[in-house]
Amino acid sequence: MSGNVSYRKASNIFIFVLAGYIEKSISEVFLAEFRRQWLIGTRRFLFDFTGVTMINSVALAEILEMVSEGIGESDSAFYVCAVPEKCHWGLSAIGLLNYMSEYSSLEEAGNELGVKLE
């Protein structure tokens, strides 16, 4: 069963709200939205994993592609919050967490980033 993604913007941070099982059909949608946002100048992105049950390797690769496209820019930043234990290994194994600031919850991310995210 597939999950879903919704979006919102808080201050200058674009938030991908992920839920359920994140696989190719979902990751293609958020990769396309990332590219649209990038073209209009958005450079800070947060992945909210609060509702995620699992993420597959294809979706992890799409996130890796997004981060790879953005890490060369001095004003870009990537954040992730509330990553379930069974998803954490995948993010860590492919090195994503080396390029993303990780927070235990959306509330913690907002506090640390100085932005009201909830």
N, CA, C and O atoms as a GROMACS GRO file, in nm:
protein
  472
    1MET      N    1   0.084  -0.118   0.000
    1MET     CA    2   0.000   0.000   0.000
    1MET      C    3   0.088   0.123   0.000
    1MET      O    4   0.180   0.136   0.082
    2SER      N    5   0.061   0.213  -0.091
    2SER     CA    6   0.141   0.333  -0.109
    2SER      C    7   0.105   0.439  -0.005
    2SER      O    8  -0.004   0.439   0.052
    3GLY      N    9   0.197   0.527   0.016
    3GLY     CA   10   0.177   0.637   0.108
    3GLY      C   11   0.135   0.761   0.032
    3GLY      O   12   0.075   0.754  -0.076
    4ASN      N   13   0.168   0.876   0.090
    4ASN     CA   14   0.138   1.002   0.023
    4ASN      C   15   0.232   1.110   0.070
    4ASN      O   16   0.304   1.095   0.169
    5VAL      N   17   0.231   1.219  -0.003
    5VAL     CA   18   0.312   1.334   0.031
    5VAL      C   19   0.227   1.459   0.014
    5VAL      O   20   0.149   1.471  -0.081
    6SER      N   21   0.242   1.551   0.106
    6SER     CA   22   0.180   1.683   0.093
    6SER      C   23   0.289   1.785   0.121
    6SER      O   24   0.398   1.751   0.168
    7TYR      N   25   0.260   1.910   0.091
    7TYR     CA   26   0.362   2.014   0.103
    7TYR      C   27   0.306   2.134   0.176
    7TYR      O   28   0.185   2.158   0.181
    8ARG      N   29   0.398   2.207   0.232
    8ARG     CA   30   0.365   2.339   0.285
    8ARG      C   31   0.495   2.415   0.302
    8ARG      O   32   0.603   2.358   0.300
    9LYS      N   33   0.481   2.543   0.317
    9LYS     CA   34   0.598   2.626   0.336
    9LYS      C   35   0.582   2.702   0.466
    9LYS      O   36   0.476   2.757   0.494
   10ALA      N   37   0.688   2.705   0.545
   10ALA     CA   38   0.690   2.780   0.669
   10ALA      C   39   0.813   2.870   0.662
   10ALA      O   40   0.926   2.823   0.658
   11SER      N   41   0.788   2.999   0.661
   11SER     CA   42   0.896   3.094   0.643
   11SER      C   43   0.965   3.061   0.512
   11SER      O   44   0.900   3.060   0.407
   12ASN      N   45   1.094   3.034   0.514
   12ASN     CA   46   1.165   3.002   0.389
   12ASN      C   47   1.202   2.854   0.380
   12ASN      O   48   1.296   2.818   0.309
   13ILE      N   49   1.129   2.770   0.452
   13ILE     CA   50   1.154   2.626   0.451
   13ILE      C   51   1.037   2.556   0.383
   13ILE      O   52   0.922   2.573   0.422
   14PHE      N   53   1.068   2.477   0.280
   14PHE     CA   54   0.967   2.398   0.211
   14PHE      C   55   0.961   2.261   0.281
   14PHE      O   56   1.063   2.194   0.295
   15ILE      N   57   0.842   2.221   0.323
   15ILE     CA   58   0.826   2.099   0.401
   15ILE      C   59   0.754   1.993   0.319
   15ILE      O   60   0.645   2.015   0.267
   16PHE      N   61   0.819   1.876   0.309
   16PHE     CA   62   0.757   1.758   0.250
   16PHE      C   63   0.701   1.676   0.366
   16PHE      O   64   0.778   1.625   0.448
   17VAL      N   65   0.571   1.664   0.375
   17VAL     CA   66   0.507   1.585   0.480
   17VAL      C   67   0.478   1.448   0.420
   17VAL      O   68   0.390   1.432   0.336
   18LEU      N   69   0.553   1.349   0.466
   18LEU     CA   70   0.543   1.213   0.413
   18LEU      C   71   0.461   1.127   0.507
   18LEU      O   72   0.465   1.145   0.628
   19ALA      N   73   0.386   1.032   0.449
   19ALA     CA   74   0.305   0.942   0.532
   19ALA      C   75   0.292   0.807   0.463
   19ALA      O   76   0.292   0.797   0.340
   20GLY      N   77   0.283   0.703   0.544
   20GLY     CA   78   0.264   0.568   0.493
   20GLY      C   79   0.390   0.509   0.434
   20GLY      O   80   0.501   0.541   0.477
   21TYR      N   81   0.372   0.423   0.336
   21TYR     CA   82   0.483   0.355   0.268
   21TYR      C   83   0.529   0.441   0.152
   21TYR      O   84   0.454   0.463   0.056
   22ILE      N   85   0.652   0.490   0.159
   22ILE     CA   86   0.704   0.580   0.058
   22ILE      C   87   0.783   0.499  -0.045
   22ILE      O   88   0.886   0.439  -0.014
   23GLU      N   89   0.732   0.499  -0.167
   23GLU     CA   90   0.792   0.423  -0.276
   23GLU      C   91   0.797   0.510  -0.401
   23GLU      O   92   0.772   0.630  -0.394
   24LYS      N   93   0.830   0.450  -0.514
   24LYS     CA   94   0.859   0.523  -0.637
   24LYS      C   95   0.750   0.623  -0.678
   24LYS      O   96   0.783   0.737  -0.713
   25SER      N   97   0.624   0.585  -0.676
   25SER     CA   98   0.520   0.676  -0.722
   25SER      C   99   0.514   0.803  -0.636
   25SER      O  100   0.482   0.911  -0.686
   26ILE      N  101   0.545   0.790  -0.510
   26ILE     CA  102   0.547   0.905  -0.419
   26ILE      C  103   0.675   0.986  -0.439
   26ILE      O  104   0.672   1.108  -0.446
   27SER      N  105   0.787   0.917  -0.448
   27SER     CA  106   0.915   0.988  -0.459
   27SER      C  107   0.927   1.064  -0.592
   27SER      O  108   0.991   1.168  -0.597
   28GLU      N  109   0.866   1.013  -0.698
   28GLU     CA  110   0.866   1.087  -0.824
   28GLU      C  111   0.793   1.219  -0.810
   28GLU      O  112   0.834   1.320  -0.868
   29VAL      N  113   0.686   1.219  -0.733
   29VAL     CA  114   0.608   1.340  -0.709
   29VAL      C  115   0.690   1.441  -0.630
   29VAL      O  116   0.695   1.558  -0.666
   30PHE      N  117   0.755   1.396  -0.520
   30PHE     CA  118   0.828   1.496  -0.442
   30PHE      C  119   0.957   1.540  -0.509
   30PHE      O  120   1.002   1.652  -0.485
   31LEU      N  121   1.018   1.457  -0.593
   31LEU     CA  122   1.136   1.500  -0.668
   31LEU      C  123   1.097   1.609  -0.768
   31LEU      O  124   1.168   1.708  -0.783
   32ALA      N  125   0.985   1.591  -0.837
   32ALA     CA  126   0.937   1.692  -0.932
   32ALA      C  127   0.906   1.823  -0.859
   32ALA      O  128   0.937   1.931  -0.909
   33GLU      N  129   0.844   1.814  -0.742
   33GLU     CA  130   0.812   1.935  -0.666
   33GLU      C  131   0.939   2.003  -0.616
   33GLU      O  132   0.948   2.126  -0.616
   34PHE      N  133   1.038   1.925  -0.574
   34PHE     CA  134   1.167   1.982  -0.533
   34PHE      C  135   1.225   2.064  -0.648
   34PHE      O  136   1.270   2.177  -0.627
   35ARG      N  137   1.225   2.009  -0.767
   35ARG     CA  138   1.283   2.079  -0.882
   35ARG      C  139   1.207   2.207  -0.915
   35ARG      O  140   1.267   2.308  -0.952
   36ARG      N  141   1.074   2.203  -0.902
   36ARG     CA  142   0.994   2.325  -0.923
   36ARG      C  143   1.032   2.431  -0.820
   36ARG      O  144   1.051   2.548  -0.854
   37GLN      N  145   1.042   2.389  -0.695
   37GLN     CA  146   1.076   2.483  -0.588
   37GLN      C  147   1.218   2.538  -0.607
   37GLN      O  148   1.242   2.656  -0.585
   38TRP      N  149   1.309   2.452  -0.647
   38TRP     CA  150   1.448   2.494  -0.669
   38TRP      C  151   1.454   2.605  -0.776
   38TRP      O  152   1.526   2.703  -0.761
   39LEU      N  153   1.378   2.585  -0.882
   39LEU     CA  154   1.378   2.683  -0.992
   39LEU      C  155   1.326   2.820  -0.950
   39LEU      O  156   1.365   2.921  -1.008
   40ILE      N  157   1.239   2.824  -0.850
   40ILE     CA  158   1.188   2.953  -0.803
   40ILE      C  159   1.267   3.008  -0.686
   40ILE      O  160   1.230   3.110  -0.627
   41GLY      N  161   1.375   2.941  -0.651
   41GLY     CA  162   1.466   2.996  -0.550
   41GLY      C  163   1.459   2.937  -0.411
   41GLY      O  164   1.533   2.981  -0.323
   42THR      N  165   1.374   2.840  -0.388
   42THR     CA  166   1.369   2.775  -0.257
   42THR      C  167   1.496   2.694  -0.238
   42THR      O  168   1.536   2.618  -0.326
   43ARG      N  169   1.559   2.709  -0.121
   43ARG     CA  170   1.686   2.640  -0.097
   43ARG      C  171   1.690   2.563   0.036
   43ARG      O  172   1.790   2.498   0.065
   44ARG      N  173   1.583   2.571   0.115
   44ARG     CA  174   1.580   2.499   0.242
   44ARG      C  175   1.462   2.402   0.240
   44ARG      O  176   1.348   2.442   0.215
   45PHE      N  177   1.490   2.275   0.267
   45PHE     CA  178   1.390   2.170   0.256
   45PHE      C  179   1.391   2.081   0.380
   45PHE      O  180   1.496   2.043   0.430
   46LEU      N  181   1.273   2.051   0.428
   46LEU     CA  182   1.255   1.963   0.545
   46LEU      C  183   1.168   1.846   0.505
   46LEU      O  184   1.062   1.863   0.445
   47PHE      N  185   1.214   1.726   0.539
   47PHE     CA  186   1.135   1.604   0.522
   47PHE      C  187   1.079   1.565   0.657
   47PHE      O  188   1.153   1.530   0.749
   48ASP      N  189   0.947   1.570   0.669
   48ASP     CA  190   0.880   1.531   0.792
   48ASP      C  191   0.835   1.385   0.778
   48ASP      O  192   0.742   1.355   0.704
   49PHE      N  193   0.903   1.297   0.850
   49PHE     CA  194   0.875   1.153   0.846
   49PHE      C  195   0.777   1.109   0.954
   49PHE      O  196   0.762   0.989   0.977
   50THR      N  197   0.710   1.201   1.019
   50THR     CA  198   0.623   1.167   1.132
   50THR      C  199   0.526   1.054   1.100
   50THR      O  200   0.506   0.966   1.184
   51GLY      N  201   0.466   1.053   0.982
   51GLY     CA  202   0.367   0.952   0.948
   51GLY      C  203   0.418   0.838   0.862
   51GLY      O  204   0.338   0.758   0.812
   52VAL      N  205   0.549   0.828   0.842
   52VAL     CA  206   0.606   0.726   0.754
   52VAL      C  207   0.614   0.591   0.825
   52VAL      O  208   0.658   0.582   0.940
   53THR      N  209   0.571   0.486   0.754
   53THR     CA  210   0.585   0.351   0.808
   53THR      C  211   0.706   0.280   0.751
   53THR      O  212   0.768   0.198   0.818
   54MET      N  213   0.741   0.312   0.623
   54MET     CA  214   0.856   0.250   0.557
   54MET      C  215   0.889   0.333   0.434
   54MET      O  216   0.802   0.399   0.375
   55ILE      N  217   1.017   0.329   0.396
   55ILE     CA  218   1.061   0.393   0.272
   55ILE      C  219   1.145   0.292   0.196
   55ILE      O  220   1.231   0.226   0.255
   56ASN      N  221   1.122   0.280   0.066
   56ASN     CA  222   1.199   0.180  -0.009
   56ASN      C  223   1.323   0.243  -0.072
   56ASN      O  224   1.343   0.364  -0.064
   57SER      N  225   1.405   0.160  -0.134
   57SER     CA  226   1.534   0.205  -0.186
   57SER      C  227   1.519   0.304  -0.301
   57SER      O  228   1.603   0.393  -0.316
   58VAL      N  229   1.416   0.291  -0.380
   58VAL     CA  230   1.395   0.385  -0.491
   58VAL      C  231   1.367   0.525  -0.435
   58VAL      O  232   1.423   0.623  -0.483
   59ALA      N  233   1.282   0.534  -0.336
   59ALA     CA  234   1.250   0.663  -0.275
   59ALA      C  235   1.372   0.721  -0.204
   59ALA      O  236   1.395   0.842  -0.209
   60LEU      N  237   1.452   0.636  -0.139
   60LEU     CA  238   1.577   0.684  -0.078
   60LEU      C  239   1.670   0.742  -0.185
   60LEU      O  240   1.735   0.844  -0.163
   61ALA      N  241   1.675   0.676  -0.300
   61ALA     CA  242   1.760   0.725  -0.409
   61ALA      C  243   1.712   0.861  -0.460
   61ALA      O  244   1.793   0.946  -0.496
   62GLU      N  245   1.582   0.882  -0.462
   62GLU     CA  246   1.527   1.011  -0.506
   62GLU      C  247   1.566   1.121  -0.406
   62GLU      O  248   1.600   1.232  -0.447
   63ILE      N  249   1.561   1.092  -0.278
   63ILE     CA  250   1.604   1.190  -0.179
   63ILE      C  251   1.753   1.217  -0.195
   63ILE      O  252   1.797   1.332  -0.187
   64LEU      N  253   1.830   1.112  -0.217
   64LEU     CA  254   1.974   1.129  -0.240
   64LEU      C  255   1.998   1.218  -0.362
   64LEU      O  256   2.087   1.303  -0.359
   65GLU      N  257   1.922   1.198  -0.467
   65GLU     CA  258   1.936   1.281  -0.586
   65GLU      C  259   1.907   1.428  -0.556
   65GLU      O  260   1.979   1.516  -0.601
   66MET      N  261   1.801   1.453  -0.479
   66MET     CA  262   1.768   1.590  -0.442
   66MET      C  263   1.882   1.655  -0.364
   66MET      O  264   1.924   1.766  -0.396
   67VAL      N  265   1.929   1.586  -0.264
   67VAL     CA  266   2.036   1.641  -0.181
   67VAL      C  267   2.162   1.660  -0.266
   67VAL      O  268   2.230   1.761  -0.252
   68SER      N  269   2.192   1.566  -0.352
   68SER     CA  270   2.310   1.578  -0.439
   68SER      C  271   2.300   1.700  -0.530
   68SER      O  272   2.401   1.767  -0.554
   69GLU      N  273   2.182   1.729  -0.580
   69GLU     CA  274   2.163   1.846  -0.665
   69GLU      C  275   2.180   1.976  -0.588
   69GLU      O  276   2.220   2.078  -0.645
   70GLY      N  277   2.151   1.973  -0.459
   70GLY     CA  278   2.154   2.097  -0.382
   70GLY      C  279   2.277   2.123  -0.298
   70GLY      O  280   2.301   2.238  -0.260
   71ILE      N  281   2.355   2.021  -0.267
   71ILE     CA  282   2.463   2.043  -0.170
   71ILE      C  283   2.574   2.133  -0.220
   71ILE      O  284   2.651   2.183  -0.138
   72GLY      N  285   2.586   2.154  -0.347
   72GLY     CA  286   2.690   2.243  -0.398
   72GLY      C  287   2.658   2.390  -0.382
   72GLY      O  288   2.745   2.475  -0.398
   73GLU      N  289   2.535   2.421  -0.349
   73GLU     CA  290   2.491   2.559  -0.333
   73GLU      C  291   2.515   2.604  -0.189
   73GLU      O  292   2.477   2.535  -0.095
   74SER      N  293   2.576   2.720  -0.175
   74SER     CA  294   2.611   2.767  -0.040
   74SER      C  295   2.489   2.798   0.046
   74SER      O  296   2.497   2.792   0.169
   75ASP      N  297   2.377   2.832  -0.016
   75ASP     CA  298   2.259   2.870   0.063
   75ASP      C  299   2.158   2.756   0.078
   75ASP      O  300   2.047   2.779   0.126
   76SER      N  301   2.193   2.635   0.037
   76SER     CA  302   2.098   2.524   0.049
   76SER      C  303   2.113   2.454   0.184
   76SER      O  304   2.220   2.451   0.244
   77ALA      N  305   2.001   2.396   0.229
   77ALA     CA  306   2.002   2.320   0.354
   77ALA      C  307   1.891   2.215   0.346
   77ALA      O  308   1.783   2.239   0.291
   78PHE      N  309   1.921   2.099   0.402
   78PHE     CA  310   1.826   1.989   0.404
   78PHE      C  311   1.811   1.940   0.547
   78PHE      O  312   1.909   1.924   0.620
   79TYR      N  313   1.686   1.915   0.587
   79TYR     CA  314   1.654   1.873   0.722
   79TYR      C  315   1.561   1.752   0.716
   79TYR      O  316   1.488   1.733   0.618
   80VAL      N  317   1.565   1.673   0.821
   80VAL     CA  318   1.476   1.558   0.832
   80VAL      C  319   1.433   1.548   0.979
   80VAL      O  320   1.512   1.575   1.070
   81CYS      N  321   1.308   1.509   1.000
   81CYS     CA  322   1.263   1.493   1.138
   81CYS      C  323   1.174   1.370   1.152
   81CYS      O  324   1.111   1.323   1.058
   82ALA      N  325   1.174   1.319   1.274
   82ALA     CA  326   1.086   1.209   1.315
   82ALA      C  327   1.105   1.083   1.230
   82ALA      O  328   1.007   1.018   1.193
   83VAL      N  329   1.228   1.048   1.201
   83VAL     CA  330   1.255   0.930   1.118
   83VAL      C  331   1.236   0.804   1.202
   83VAL      O  332   1.303   0.787   1.304
   84PRO      N  333   1.146   0.714   1.160
   84PRO     CA  334   1.126   0.589   1.233
   84PRO      C  335   1.254   0.504   1.228
   84PRO      O  336   1.332   0.513   1.134
   85GLU      N  337   1.274   0.424   1.328
   85GLU     CA  338   1.395   0.343   1.339
   85GLU      C  339   1.419   0.258   1.214
   85GLU      O  340   1.532   0.249   1.168
   86LYS      N  341   1.314   0.196   1.159
   86LYS     CA  342   1.336   0.110   1.043
   86LYS      C  343   1.367   0.187   0.916
   86LYS      O  344   1.411   0.127   0.819
   87CYS      N  345   1.345   0.317   0.914
   87CYS     CA  346   1.383   0.401   0.799
   87CYS      C  347   1.519   0.466   0.821
   87CYS      O  348   1.589   0.501   0.725
   88HIS      N  349   1.555   0.481   0.945
   88HIS     CA  350   1.680   0.550   0.980
   88HIS      C  351   1.802   0.481   0.920
   88HIS      O  352   1.894   0.546   0.871
   89TRP      N  353   1.802   0.350   0.924
   89TRP     CA  354   1.916   0.275   0.873
   89TRP      C  355   1.941   0.307   0.727
   89TRP      O  356   2.055   0.330   0.687
   90GLY      N  357   1.835   0.310   0.645
   90GLY     CA  358   1.850   0.338   0.502
   90GLY      C  359   1.906   0.477   0.476
   90GLY      O  360   1.996   0.494   0.394
   91LEU      N  361   1.854   0.577   0.546
   91LEU     CA  362   1.905   0.713   0.531
   91LEU      C  363   2.053   0.721   0.569
   91LEU      O  364   2.131   0.789   0.504
   92SER      N  365   2.088   0.651   0.674
   92SER     CA  366   2.226   0.652   0.722
   92SER      C  367   2.318   0.573   0.628
   92SER      O  368   2.429   0.617   0.598
   93ALA      N  369   2.272   0.458   0.583
   93ALA     CA  370   2.356   0.369   0.502
   93ALA      C  371   2.400   0.432   0.370
   93ALA      O  372   2.510   0.406   0.324
   94ILE      N  373   2.315   0.514   0.311
   94ILE     CA  374   2.354   0.576   0.184
   94ILE      C  375   2.416   0.715   0.204
   94ILE      O  376   2.443   0.786   0.107
   95GLY      N  377   2.439   0.751   0.328
   95GLY     CA  378   2.511   0.874   0.358
   95GLY      C  379   2.428   1.001   0.364
   95GLY      O  380   2.484   1.109   0.379
   96LEU      N  381   2.298   0.990   0.352
   96LEU     CA  382   2.214   1.110   0.352
   96LEU      C  383   2.226   1.190   0.481
   96LEU      O  384   2.226   1.313   0.478
   97LEU      N  385   2.235   1.121   0.593
   97LEU     CA  386   2.238   1.193   0.720
   97LEU      C  387   2.367   1.273   0.739
   97LEU      O  388   2.375   1.356   0.830
   98ASN      N  389   2.466   1.251   0.653
   98ASN     CA  390   2.587   1.334   0.656
   98ASN      C  391   2.560   1.473   0.599
   98ASN      O  392   2.637   1.566   0.624
   99TYR      N  393   2.452   1.488   0.523
   99TYR     CA  394   2.422   1.613   0.454
   99TYR      C  395   2.290   1.676   0.498
   99TYR      O  396   2.249   1.778   0.444
  100MET      N  397   2.225   1.614   0.596
  100MET     CA  398   2.097   1.664   0.645
  100MET      C  399   2.107   1.683   0.796
  100MET      O  400   2.168   1.603   0.866
  101SER      N  401   2.046   1.789   0.844
  101SER     CA  402   2.034   1.806   0.989
  101SER      C  403   1.914   1.724   1.032
  101SER      O  404   1.807   1.732   0.972
  102GLU      N  405   1.933   1.644   1.136
  102GLU     CA  406   1.828   1.553   1.181
  102GLU      C  407   1.770   1.599   1.314
  102GLU      O  408   1.844   1.638   1.404
  103TYR      N  409   1.637   1.595   1.325
  103TYR     CA  410   1.567   1.632   1.447
  103TYR      C  411   1.472   1.520   1.486
  103TYR      O  412   1.420   1.449   1.400
  104SER      N  413   1.451   1.504   1.614
  104SER     CA  414   1.367   1.394   1.661
  104SER      C  415   1.219   1.419   1.636
  104SER      O  416   1.141   1.324   1.631
  105SER      N  417   1.179   1.544   1.620
  105SER     CA  418   1.038   1.576   1.598
  105SER      C  419   1.027   1.706   1.517
  105SER      O  420   1.124   1.779   1.502
  106LEU      N  421   0.909   1.731   1.466
  106LEU     CA  422   0.883   1.856   1.395
  106LEU      C  423   0.897   1.974   1.490
  106LEU      O  424   0.947   2.080   1.452
  107GLU      N  425   0.853   1.956   1.612
  107GLU     CA  426   0.865   2.061   1.713
  107GLU      C  427   1.011   2.097   1.739
  107GLU      O  428   1.047   2.214   1.742
  108GLU      N  429   1.096   1.995   1.757
  108GLU     CA  430   1.238   2.020   1.778
  108GLU      C  431   1.299   2.091   1.657
  108GLU      O  432   1.379   2.184   1.674
  109ALA      N  433   1.264   2.049   1.536
  109ALA     CA  434   1.316   2.114   1.416
  109ALA      C  435   1.278   2.261   1.414
  109ALA      O  436   1.362   2.347   1.388
  110GLY      N  437   1.153   2.290   1.443
  110GLY     CA  438   1.107   2.429   1.446
  110GLY      C  439   1.182   2.511   1.548
  110GLY      O  440   1.222   2.624   1.521
  111ASN      N  441   1.200   2.455   1.667
  111ASN     CA  442   1.272   2.526   1.773
  111ASN      C  443   1.416   2.555   1.733
  111ASN      O  444   1.466   2.666   1.752
  112GLU      N  445   1.484   2.454   1.678
  112GLU     CA  446   1.623   2.470   1.639
  112GLU      C  447   1.641   2.564   1.520
  112GLU      O  448   1.740   2.637   1.512
  113LEU      N  449   1.545   2.563   1.429
  113LEU     CA  450   1.555   2.645   1.310
  113LEU      C  451   1.493   2.784   1.329
  113LEU      O  452   1.504   2.870   1.242
  114GLY      N  453   1.428   2.804   1.443
  114GLY     CA  454   1.367   2.933   1.473
  114GLY      C  455   1.246   2.965   1.387
  114GLY      O  456   1.222   3.081   1.354
  115VAL      N  457   1.171   2.861   1.351
  115VAL     CA  458   1.055   2.876   1.263
  115VAL      C  459   0.938   2.798   1.321
  115VAL      O  460   0.955   2.688   1.372
  116LYS      N  461   0.820   2.855   1.313
  116LYS     CA  462   0.699   2.782   1.357
  116LYS      C  463   0.660   2.686   1.246
  116LYS      O  464   0.613   2.729   1.140
  117LEU      N  465   0.678   2.556   1.268
  117LEU     CA  466   0.653   2.454   1.166
  117LEU      C  467   0.521   2.381   1.184
  117LEU      O  468   0.471   2.321   1.089
  118GLU      N  469   0.465   2.385   1.302
  118GLU     CA  470   0.342   2.307   1.325
  118GLU      C  471   0.218   2.387   1.299
  118GLU      O  472   0.107   2.335   1.314
   0.00000   0.00000   0.00000
